[in-house]
Amino acid sequence: MLYFLESLRHIWGPFRLFEYITFRAGGAAFTAFLIVALLGGWTARKLKEMNMQAANRYEGVLPPEMISKEKEKTPCMGGLLLIGGIIISALLWMNLSGMLSWIFIISTAEFMLLGFYDDYKKVFLKQRDGISKNTKLVIQTLIAGATVFSLIYMPECKKLMLDVNVPFMKEPLLQGYIWSIPLAILTIVGATNAVNLTDGKDGLASGCMIFCMLTYSAIAYMMGHKFFAEYLNIASIQGVGEAMVFGMAVIGGCIGFLWHNCKPASMFMGDTGSLPLGGALGTFAVVLRQELLLLIAGGIFVIEAASVMIQVFTFKTFNKRIFLCTPIHHHFEKKNWTETQIVVRFWIISGLCALIALATLKLR
């Protein structure tokens, strides 16, 4: 929205700053941070007044001795503020004349509505499981499919959407293969659920999201910069720099949310926040044609999701458990790691994964 000020540079010279991606990305991050940080205290109080605690959210999921009575009193649905702040910031600072900007905003809003309805059933209808897993998966797939096919119809993305890039390789592993579309849909759905599974400790999901989104925002900037794209031998997509603006809005929002979500959390984001954050991350990976890089950049999210799948498989197949409890952060909790130790150590691993992911662009 503020991008139009660039056309008024002849009235006041500094308006030319709104033309630059880096300036608008910084503005988006700062705006999202201010919205979430300043309104967080008020939001937490209102959510608590409205009794927005999910009924028995850990009952049947964790052993009784691992369920904190204090956490049961903490309101959820803080994702309304987090995602709302991100979307407002994106609307203010992105160039809304391009289709790519709207794809990010609309898909994130759709995942937020899905998460909101899930939390609504848990909070107001007192249904611990919310939307059934199958129903949720179908809706996620429909949203992801709509996002991917919207990208295919963008002239600047149509050809690249059929390429599959692999970390440490200069050229796409496969070009023009139609099965790259299912891979793209799987990436968005997988990222959505992986972030949702990671959201189990104060500040864990939002902190890891900051590192991961920094990686993809940097890649978006380089892909939108002709010189860097040629130097690194990566695809240059017209207008992809706007993705960086959205990514920085996500980062700013997550930092603002950490102000209120660090231990002890005054509110949880709930599915209202975790589903759209994961959806935005997956959409980033698809837009930049770096789906497989997400296995590295989002290492913590991958480990969290993989731990659940391994546990389910081994228990159903061999009637044995590999981990003490899943997702894996609960495994370390059972091994007497404190919540702070789990969160900070996972942040460190996430930061290292982000650095390795960025290094793959050069080490090819």
GUGUNU-82111 format. One record per residue (C-alpha): x, y, z; residue number from 1; chain. Coordinates in Angstrom, 1 decimal. Example, Ala and Ser with C-alpha at 12.3 -4.5 7.8 and 13.67 -1.06 7.14 Angstrom:
- px	py	pz	num	chaine
- 12.3	-4.5	7.8	1	A .
- 13.7	-1.1	7.1	2	A .
//
This chain:
- px	py	pz	num	chaine
- 0.0	0.0	0.0	1	A .
- 2.8	2.4	0.9	2	A .
- 4.6	1.5	-2.3	3	A .
- 2.6	4.1	-4.2	4	A .
- 4.6	6.8	-2.3	5	A .
- 7.5	6.0	-4.6	6	A .
- 5.6	7.7	-7.4	7	A .
- 5.6	10.9	-5.3	8	A .
- 9.4	11.2	-5.2	9	A .
- 9.2	14.4	-7.3	10	A .
- 7.3	16.0	-4.4	11	A .
- 9.7	14.8	-1.7	12	A .
- 12.9	13.1	-2.5	13	A .
- 13.0	10.6	0.4	14	A .
- 9.8	8.9	-1.0	15	A .
- 12.1	7.1	-3.5	16	A .
- 13.1	4.8	-0.6	17	A .
- 9.7	3.0	-1.0	18	A .
- 11.0	1.7	-4.3	19	A .
- 13.7	-0.4	-2.6	20	A .
- 12.9	-3.9	-1.4	21	A .
- 15.4	-3.7	1.5	22	A .
- 13.7	-0.5	2.9	23	A .
- 10.2	-1.9	2.7	24	A .
- 11.4	-5.3	4.1	25	A .
- 12.8	-3.5	7.1	26	A .
- 9.6	-1.4	7.5	27	A .
- 7.5	-4.6	7.3	28	A .
- 9.5	-6.3	10.0	29	A .
- 9.4	-3.3	12.3	30	A .
- 5.7	-2.7	11.8	31	A .
- 4.8	-6.3	12.5	32	A .
- 7.0	-6.3	15.6	33	A .
- 5.3	-3.2	16.9	34	A .
- 1.8	-4.4	16.3	35	A .
- 2.4	-7.7	18.0	36	A .
- 4.6	-6.5	20.8	37	A .
- 2.5	-3.5	21.8	38	A .
- -0.9	-5.3	21.6	39	A .
- 0.3	-8.5	23.0	40	A .
- -0.3	-7.7	26.7	41	A .
- -3.8	-6.4	26.0	42	A .
- -4.6	-9.4	23.8	43	A .
- -3.4	-11.9	26.4	44	A .
- -5.6	-10.2	29.1	45	A .
- -8.6	-10.3	26.8	46	A .
- -8.1	-13.9	25.8	47	A .
- -7.9	-14.8	29.5	48	A .
- -11.0	-12.8	30.4	49	A .
- -12.8	-14.7	27.6	50	A .
- -11.6	-18.1	29.0	51	A .
- -9.8	-18.9	25.8	52	A .
- -8.0	-21.9	27.2	53	A .
- -8.3	-25.1	25.2	54	A .
- -10.0	-27.8	27.3	55	A .
- -7.6	-30.5	28.4	56	A .
- -5.3	-29.8	25.5	57	A .
- -2.6	-32.2	26.7	58	A .
- -4.9	-34.8	28.2	59	A .
- -4.3	-38.1	26.4	60	A .
- -1.4	-36.6	24.5	61	A .
- 1.2	-36.4	27.4	62	A .
- 1.6	-38.5	30.5	63	A .
- -0.2	-36.9	33.5	64	A .
- 3.1	-36.0	35.2	65	A .
- 4.2	-33.9	32.2	66	A .
- 1.0	-31.8	32.2	67	A .
- 1.6	-28.4	33.7	68	A .
- -1.4	-27.0	35.5	69	A .
- -0.1	-23.4	34.9	70	A .
- 0.0	-24.0	31.1	71	A .
- -3.5	-25.3	31.2	72	A .
- -4.5	-21.8	32.4	73	A .
- -2.7	-20.0	29.6	74	A .
- -5.0	-18.8	26.8	75	A .
- -4.5	-19.9	23.2	76	A .
- -5.5	-18.3	19.9	77	A .
- -2.8	-15.7	20.2	78	A .
- -2.2	-16.5	16.6	79	A .
- -5.0	-14.0	15.8	80	A .
- -2.7	-11.2	16.9	81	A .
- 0.5	-12.7	15.4	82	A .
- -1.0	-13.5	11.9	83	A .
- -3.1	-10.4	11.9	84	A .
- 0.0	-8.2	12.6	85	A .
- 1.9	-10.0	9.8	86	A .
- -0.9	-9.5	7.2	87	A .
- -1.5	-5.9	8.2	88	A .
- 2.2	-5.2	7.8	89	A .
- 2.4	-7.1	4.5	90	A .
- -0.6	-5.0	3.2	91	A .
- 1.2	-1.8	4.1	92	A .
- 4.6	-2.6	2.8	93	A .
- 4.3	-5.0	-0.2	94	A .
- 3.8	-4.0	-3.8	95	A .
- 0.2	-5.2	-4.1	96	A .
- 0.1	-4.8	-7.9	97	A .
- 1.8	-8.2	-8.3	98	A .
- 0.0	-11.5	-8.0	99	A .
- 2.7	-13.0	-5.9	100	A .
- 2.0	-10.6	-3.0	101	A .
- -1.6	-11.7	-2.9	102	A .
- -0.8	-15.4	-3.1	103	A .
- 1.3	-15.0	0.1	104	A .
- -1.4	-12.9	1.9	105	A .
- -4.4	-15.0	0.8	106	A .
- -2.9	-18.4	1.5	107	A .
- -1.7	-17.3	4.9	108	A .
- -5.2	-15.9	5.7	109	A .
- -6.8	-19.2	4.6	110	A .
- -4.6	-21.3	6.9	111	A .
- -5.3	-18.9	9.7	112	A .
- -9.0	-19.4	9.2	113	A .
- -8.6	-23.1	9.3	114	A .
- -6.5	-22.9	12.5	115	A .
- -9.1	-20.5	14.0	116	A .
- -11.9	-22.9	13.4	117	A .
- -9.8	-25.8	14.8	118	A .
- -9.1	-23.7	18.0	119	A .
- -12.7	-22.6	18.1	120	A .
- -13.9	-26.2	18.4	121	A .
- -11.3	-26.8	21.1	122	A .
- -12.0	-23.7	23.1	123	A .
- -15.7	-23.0	22.8	124	A .
- -17.1	-26.5	22.0	125	A .
- -14.6	-28.1	24.4	126	A .
- -13.6	-30.7	21.8	127	A .
- -10.0	-31.6	22.6	128	A .
- -9.1	-32.8	19.1	129	A .
- -10.8	-30.0	17.2	130	A .
- -11.2	-30.7	13.5	131	A .
- -10.7	-34.3	12.6	132	A .
- -7.2	-35.1	11.2	133	A .
- -8.6	-36.3	7.9	134	A .
- -10.8	-33.2	7.4	135	A .
- -7.9	-30.9	8.4	136	A .
- -5.6	-32.7	5.9	137	A .
- -8.1	-32.4	3.1	138	A .
- -8.6	-28.7	3.7	139	A .
- -4.8	-28.1	3.9	140	A .
- -4.3	-30.0	0.6	141	A .
- -7.0	-27.9	-1.1	142	A .
- -5.4	-24.6	0.1	143	A .
- -1.9	-25.8	-0.9	144	A .
- -3.2	-27.0	-4.3	145	A .
- -4.9	-23.6	-5.0	146	A .
- -1.7	-21.8	-4.0	147	A .
- 0.5	-24.0	-6.3	148	A .
- -1.8	-23.7	-9.3	149	A .
- -2.0	-20.0	-8.8	150	A .
- 1.8	-19.9	-9.1	151	A .
- 1.7	-22.0	-12.2	152	A .
- -0.5	-19.5	-13.9	153	A .
- 2.0	-16.7	-13.2	154	A .
- 4.0	-16.2	-16.4	155	A .
- 7.2	-15.5	-14.4	156	A .
- 6.8	-18.8	-12.4	157	A .
- 5.2	-21.2	-14.8	158	A .
- 8.3	-22.7	-16.3	159	A .
- 10.2	-22.8	-13.0	160	A .
- 7.3	-24.5	-11.2	161	A .
- 8.2	-27.7	-13.1	162	A .
- 11.8	-27.8	-12.0	163	A .
- 13.1	-29.7	-8.9	164	A .
- 16.2	-28.2	-7.3	165	A .
- 18.4	-30.2	-5.0	166	A .
- 20.8	-28.6	-2.4	167	A .
- 24.5	-28.6	-3.5	168	A .
- 23.6	-29.0	-7.2	169	A .
- 23.9	-26.1	-9.7	170	A .
- 21.3	-27.3	-12.1	171	A .
- 17.8	-28.6	-11.4	172	A .
- 17.8	-32.4	-10.9	173	A .
- 14.6	-32.7	-13.0	174	A .
- 13.1	-30.2	-15.5	175	A .
- 9.6	-30.2	-16.8	176	A .
- 8.4	-33.1	-14.8	177	A .
- 4.8	-32.8	-13.9	178	A .
- 5.2	-34.6	-10.5	179	A .
- 7.0	-31.5	-9.2	180	A .
- 3.4	-30.2	-8.6	181	A .
- 2.5	-32.9	-6.0	182	A .
- 5.9	-32.3	-4.4	183	A .
- 5.1	-28.6	-4.1	184	A .
- 1.7	-29.4	-2.5	185	A .
- 3.3	-31.9	-0.2	186	A .
- 5.9	-29.3	0.9	187	A .
- 3.2	-26.8	1.9	188	A .
- 1.1	-29.3	3.7	189	A .
- 4.1	-30.9	5.4	190	A .
- 5.5	-27.6	6.5	191	A .
- 2.1	-26.6	7.9	192	A .
- 1.9	-29.7	10.1	193	A .
- 5.5	-29.7	11.1	194	A .
- 5.4	-26.2	12.5	195	A .
- 2.1	-27.2	14.3	196	A .
- 3.8	-30.2	15.9	197	A .
- 6.8	-28.0	17.0	198	A .
- 4.5	-25.6	18.8	199	A .
- 4.6	-27.3	22.1	200	A .
- 7.0	-25.3	24.2	201	A .
- 7.1	-21.6	25.1	202	A .
- 8.8	-19.8	22.2	203	A .
- 10.0	-22.9	20.4	204	A .
- 8.1	-22.7	17.1	205	A .
- 8.3	-18.9	16.8	206	A .
- 12.0	-18.9	17.5	207	A .
- 12.8	-21.6	15.0	208	A .
- 10.6	-19.9	12.5	209	A .
- 12.7	-16.7	12.7	210	A .
- 15.9	-18.6	11.7	211	A .
- 14.2	-20.5	8.9	212	A .
- 12.4	-17.5	7.5	213	A .
- 15.6	-15.5	7.5	214	A .
- 17.2	-18.1	5.2	215	A .
- 14.4	-18.0	2.7	216	A .
- 14.1	-14.2	2.9	217	A .
- 17.8	-13.9	2.0	218	A .
- 17.3	-16.3	-0.9	219	A .
- 14.3	-14.4	-2.1	220	A .
- 16.4	-11.2	-2.1	221	A .
- 19.2	-12.9	-4.1	222	A .
- 16.8	-14.4	-6.6	223	A .
- 15.2	-11.0	-7.2	224	A .
- 18.6	-9.3	-7.6	225	A .
- 20.0	-10.0	-11.1	226	A .
- 23.7	-9.7	-10.1	227	A .
- 23.4	-12.1	-7.2	228	A .
- 21.2	-14.5	-9.1	229	A .
- 23.8	-14.7	-11.9	230	A .
- 26.7	-15.0	-9.5	231	A .
- 25.2	-17.8	-7.6	232	A .
- 23.7	-19.4	-10.7	233	A .
- 20.2	-19.5	-9.3	234	A .
- 16.9	-18.7	-11.1	235	A .
- 15.9	-15.1	-11.2	236	A .
- 12.2	-14.5	-10.9	237	A .
- 10.7	-11.1	-11.6	238	A .
- 9.0	-9.6	-8.6	239	A .
- 10.2	-12.4	-6.2	240	A .
- 11.8	-9.7	-4.0	241	A .
- 8.3	-9.0	-2.7	242	A .
- 8.5	-12.4	-1.0	243	A .
- 11.4	-11.0	1.1	244	A .
- 9.0	-8.2	2.3	245	A .
- 6.5	-10.8	3.4	246	A .
- 9.2	-12.9	5.0	247	A .
- 10.5	-10.0	7.1	248	A .
- 6.9	-9.3	8.2	249	A .
- 6.8	-12.9	9.5	250	A .
- 10.1	-12.5	11.2	251	A .
- 9.1	-9.2	12.9	252	A .
- 5.8	-10.7	14.0	253	A .
- 7.5	-13.7	15.5	254	A .
- 10.0	-11.6	17.4	255	A .
- 7.1	-9.5	18.7	256	A .
- 5.2	-12.6	19.7	257	A .
- 8.3	-14.0	21.5	258	A .
- 8.1	-11.0	23.8	259	A .
- 4.9	-12.5	25.2	260	A .
- 5.4	-16.2	24.4	261	A .
- 8.8	-16.7	26.1	262	A .
- 8.7	-18.7	29.3	263	A .
- 6.4	-18.2	31.1	264	A .
- 4.1	-17.6	28.1	265	A .
- 1.2	-15.2	28.6	266	A .
- -0.5	-16.7	25.6	267	A .
- -0.1	-19.5	23.0	268	A .
- -0.5	-19.0	19.3	269	A .
- -2.6	-22.2	18.9	270	A .
- -3.4	-23.6	15.5	271	A .
- -4.5	-20.1	14.6	272	A .
- -0.9	-19.2	14.5	273	A .
- 1.1	-22.3	13.8	274	A .
- -0.8	-23.5	10.7	275	A .
- -0.4	-20.2	8.8	276	A .
- 3.2	-19.9	9.8	277	A .
- 3.9	-23.3	8.4	278	A .
- 1.8	-22.6	5.4	279	A .
- 3.8	-19.4	4.7	280	A .
- 7.1	-21.3	5.1	281	A .
- 6.0	-24.0	2.7	282	A .
- 4.8	-21.4	0.2	283	A .
- 8.2	-19.7	0.4	284	A .
- 10.0	-22.9	-0.4	285	A .
- 7.7	-23.6	-3.4	286	A .
- 7.9	-20.0	-4.8	287	A .
- 11.7	-20.1	-4.6	288	A .
- 11.8	-23.6	-6.0	289	A .
- 13.8	-24.7	-3.0	290	A .
- 11.4	-27.4	-1.5	291	A .
- 14.2	-29.9	-0.7	292	A .
- 16.3	-27.2	0.9	293	A .
- 13.6	-27.0	3.6	294	A .
- 14.8	-30.3	4.9	295	A .
- 18.0	-28.5	5.9	296	A .
- 16.7	-24.9	6.6	297	A .
- 13.8	-26.2	8.6	298	A .
- 15.8	-29.0	10.3	299	A .
- 14.0	-28.7	13.6	300	A .
- 10.6	-28.8	12.0	301	A .
- 11.6	-31.9	10.0	302	A .
- 13.0	-33.6	13.1	303	A .
- 9.8	-32.9	15.1	304	A .
- 7.5	-34.3	12.4	305	A .
- 9.8	-37.2	11.6	306	A .
- 9.9	-38.2	15.3	307	A .
- 6.1	-38.5	15.3	308	A .
- 6.0	-40.6	12.1	309	A .
- 8.8	-42.9	13.3	310	A .
- 7.0	-43.4	16.6	311	A .
- 3.7	-44.2	15.0	312	A .
- 5.3	-46.6	12.5	313	A .
- 7.4	-48.5	15.0	314	A .
- 4.5	-48.8	17.5	315	A .
- 2.0	-50.0	14.9	316	A .
- 4.5	-52.4	13.2	317	A .
- 6.6	-53.7	16.1	318	A .
- 4.6	-52.5	19.1	319	A .
- 7.7	-50.7	20.3	320	A .
- 8.4	-47.0	20.9	321	A .
- 11.7	-45.5	19.8	322	A .
- 11.2	-42.3	21.8	323	A .
- 10.0	-41.8	25.3	324	A .
- 7.4	-39.3	24.0	325	A .
- 6.7	-37.4	20.8	326	A .
- 7.1	-34.9	19.3	327	A .
- 10.7	-35.1	20.1	328	A .
- 10.9	-32.1	22.4	329	A .
- 8.7	-34.1	24.8	330	A .
- 11.3	-36.9	24.6	331	A .
- 13.9	-34.6	26.0	332	A .
- 11.5	-33.3	28.6	333	A .
- 11.1	-36.9	29.8	334	A .
- 15.0	-37.1	30.0	335	A .
- 14.8	-34.2	32.5	336	A .
- 15.8	-31.4	30.2	337	A .
- 14.2	-28.1	31.4	338	A .
- 11.9	-26.2	29.1	339	A .
- 14.5	-23.5	28.7	340	A .
- 17.2	-26.0	27.8	341	A .
- 15.0	-27.6	25.1	342	A .
- 14.0	-24.3	23.6	343	A .
- 17.4	-22.7	23.5	344	A .
- 19.2	-25.8	22.3	345	A .
- 16.6	-26.2	19.5	346	A .
- 17.1	-22.6	18.6	347	A .
- 20.9	-23.2	18.3	348	A .
- 20.3	-26.2	16.0	349	A .
- 17.8	-24.2	14.0	350	A .
- 20.4	-21.4	13.5	351	A .
- 23.1	-23.8	12.4	352	A .
- 20.6	-25.4	9.9	353	A .
- 19.9	-22.0	8.5	354	A .
- 23.6	-21.3	8.0	355	A .
- 24.1	-24.6	6.3	356	A .
- 21.1	-24.0	4.0	357	A .
- 22.6	-20.7	2.9	358	A .
- 26.0	-22.2	2.3	359	A .
- 24.5	-24.7	-0.2	360	A .
- 23.9	-21.8	-2.6	361	A .
- 27.7	-21.3	-2.9	362	A .
- 28.9	-24.9	-2.3	363	A .
- 27.6	-26.3	-5.5	364	A .
//
